[in-house]
């Protein structure tokens, strides 16, 4: 069976080709293993993407969907030929199943993770099973992604020519702003597989990688095993993590293994905002850890989020002071959006939210422009625009 997996464009992003479509690449591996012909049609950074969609020929089509590109996914769905069965999956169909079922009546909606189930789903479609939805199961193993199906040099995570490798999946934490596809289920990839993946990307010219998962330090012993295994491979790499499990010994090991930069989800310099986010980190600890990272000769990239409900002039001043005190080497600013599946989205009354946009394309965390997609008590549109500008001017 010829299967085309489509990564839709994300027109709200300044660079929607920052990362390769890893989710589709993971799905492609088990499909290829059983003999299916798989193609990934990546429409990121593709101005005339509609023309490519119009020319699609396949026995089955799968489309991945996050919340802010759902309007584009609907457009793609109705451009595609009616006689080709189409699967829609990803975080938005998982959490907004009834809406997607109403909008895309002929779609096969795949919820949650489908790595271990995708072959079974395709078999059922081939057999003519009348199926309108399917709930995936948590994979018992995480495949290596089918990197050969994309041009890895098209992508530039963080603006650099590096390529991502993921060492875990899922998240054990409960930040109230986050939308997760499998709850708190957290799984790690065997370090031997990680080494295999590093050797594979080295063969195609990548000696600089980014460990893309945010929670690589959630199990310190796992991170330690990875760092020891990576050290002899002569690569440089970036890590994403927060301050919860960072120690000076771990930082020294990371530096020795080739770590050049650590990205941290700081979010705010206000403890009140961190508590409201259930971030489970402390402002003072974040400051201390940034100092430790710099002391070890590793660059720090700090991620901040503005306009979480409860944001005020005082909390913005706290964040500005945090940036001035710690002087991260790089900063990145995102704006809060109550994403479907998040605790805030499911409990807006607890956060004083009085209005949420009905246009899903407004629900992006970082993009070309800033446009508030919600209102809450004490946080007007004008406030959000002003707070965004105050932090943007500092960052």
Secondary structure as the mmCIF struct_conf table of DSSP 4:
data_model
#
loop_
_struct_conf.conf_type_id
_struct_conf.id
_struct_conf.beg_label_comp_id
_struct_conf.beg_label_asym_id
_struct_conf.beg_label_seq_id
_struct_conf.end_label_comp_id
_struct_conf.end_label_asym_id
_struct_conf.end_label_seq_id
STRN STRN1 UNK A 2 UNK A 7
TURN_TY1_P TURN_TY1_P1 UNK A 11 UNK A 12
BEND BEND1 UNK A 13 UNK A 14
TURN_TY1_P TURN_TY1_P2 UNK A 16 UNK A 17
BEND BEND2 UNK A 18 UNK A 19
HELX_RH_AL_P HELX_RH_AL_P1 UNK A 22 UNK A 33
TURN_TY1_P TURN_TY1_P3 UNK A 34 UNK A 35
STRN STRN2 UNK A 37 UNK A 42
TURN_TY1_P TURN_TY1_P4 UNK A 44 UNK A 45
TURN_TY1_P TURN_TY1_P5 UNK A 47 UNK A 48
HELX_RH_AL_P HELX_RH_AL_P2 UNK A 49 UNK A 54
TURN_TY1_P TURN_TY1_P6 UNK A 55 UNK A 55
BEND BEND3 UNK A 59 UNK A 59
STRN STRN3 UNK A 60 UNK A 64
HELX_RH_3T_P HELX_RH_3T_P1 UNK A 67 UNK A 69
HELX_RH_AL_P HELX_RH_AL_P3 UNK A 70 UNK A 79
BEND BEND4 UNK A 80 UNK A 80
TURN_TY1_P TURN_TY1_P7 UNK A 82 UNK A 83
BEND BEND5 UNK A 84 UNK A 84
STRN STRN4 UNK A 85 UNK A 89
BEND BEND6 UNK A 90 UNK A 90
HELX_RH_AL_P HELX_RH_AL_P4 UNK A 91 UNK A 95
BEND BEND7 UNK A 96 UNK A 96
HELX_RH_AL_P HELX_RH_AL_P5 UNK A 97 UNK A 103
BEND BEND8 UNK A 104 UNK A 104
TURN_TY1_P TURN_TY1_P8 UNK A 105 UNK A 106
STRN STRN5 UNK A 108 UNK A 111
BEND BEND9 UNK A 112 UNK A 112
TURN_TY1_P TURN_TY1_P9 UNK A 115 UNK A 117
HELX_RH_AL_P HELX_RH_AL_P6 UNK A 118 UNK A 126
TURN_TY1_P TURN_TY1_P10 UNK A 127 UNK A 128
BEND BEND10 UNK A 132 UNK A 132
STRN STRN6 UNK A 133 UNK A 135
BEND BEND11 UNK A 140 UNK A 141
HELX_LH_PP_P HELX_LH_PP_P1 UNK A 143 UNK A 145
HELX_RH_3T_P HELX_RH_3T_P2 UNK A 147 UNK A 149
BEND BEND12 UNK A 150 UNK A 150
HELX_RH_3T_P HELX_RH_3T_P3 UNK A 152 UNK A 154
HELX_RH_3T_P HELX_RH_3T_P4 UNK A 157 UNK A 159
BEND BEND13 UNK A 160 UNK A 161
STRN STRN7 UNK A 163 UNK A 165
STRN STRN8 UNK A 168 UNK A 169
BEND BEND14 UNK A 170 UNK A 170
BEND BEND15 UNK A 172 UNK A 172
TURN_TY1_P TURN_TY1_P11 UNK A 176 UNK A 177
BEND BEND16 UNK A 181 UNK A 182
TURN_TY1_P TURN_TY1_P12 UNK A 183 UNK A 184
STRN STRN9 UNK A 187 UNK A 188
HELX_RH_AL_P HELX_RH_AL_P7 UNK A 191 UNK A 203
TURN_TY1_P TURN_TY1_P13 UNK A 204 UNK A 205
STRN STRN10 UNK A 208 UNK A 211
TURN_TY1_P TURN_TY1_P14 UNK A 214 UNK A 217
BEND BEND17 UNK A 218 UNK A 219
HELX_RH_AL_P HELX_RH_AL_P8 UNK A 220 UNK A 230
HELX_RH_3T_P HELX_RH_3T_P5 UNK A 231 UNK A 233
STRN STRN11 UNK A 236 UNK A 241
HELX_RH_3T_P HELX_RH_3T_P6 UNK A 243 UNK A 245
HELX_RH_AL_P HELX_RH_AL_P9 UNK A 248 UNK A 257
TURN_TY1_P TURN_TY1_P15 UNK A 258 UNK A 258
STRN STRN12 UNK A 259 UNK A 267
BEND BEND18 UNK A 269 UNK A 269
HELX_RH_AL_P HELX_RH_AL_P10 UNK A 271 UNK A 276
TURN_TY1_P TURN_TY1_P16 UNK A 277 UNK A 278
HELX_RH_AL_P HELX_RH_AL_P11 UNK A 283 UNK A 295
TURN_TY1_P TURN_TY1_P17 UNK A 296 UNK A 297
STRN STRN13 UNK A 299 UNK A 306
TURN_TY1_P TURN_TY1_P18 UNK A 309 UNK A 310
HELX_RH_AL_P HELX_RH_AL_P12 UNK A 313 UNK A 326
BEND BEND19 UNK A 329 UNK A 329
STRN STRN14 UNK A 330 UNK A 335
TURN_TY1_P TURN_TY1_P19 UNK A 340 UNK A 341
BEND BEND20 UNK A 342 UNK A 342
HELX_RH_AL_P HELX_RH_AL_P13 UNK A 343 UNK A 346
TURN_TY1_P TURN_TY1_P20 UNK A 347 UNK A 347
HELX_RH_3T_P HELX_RH_3T_P7 UNK A 348 UNK A 351
TURN_TY1_P TURN_TY1_P21 UNK A 352 UNK A 352
STRN STRN15 UNK A 353 UNK A 356
BEND BEND21 UNK A 358 UNK A 358
HELX_RH_3T_P HELX_RH_3T_P8 UNK A 360 UNK A 362
BEND BEND22 UNK A 365 UNK A 366
BEND BEND23 UNK A 368 UNK A 369
STRN STRN16 UNK A 374 UNK A 376
TURN_TY1_P TURN_TY1_P22 UNK A 377 UNK A 378
STRN STRN17 UNK A 379 UNK A 379
HELX_RH_AL_P HELX_RH_AL_P14 UNK A 381 UNK A 394
#
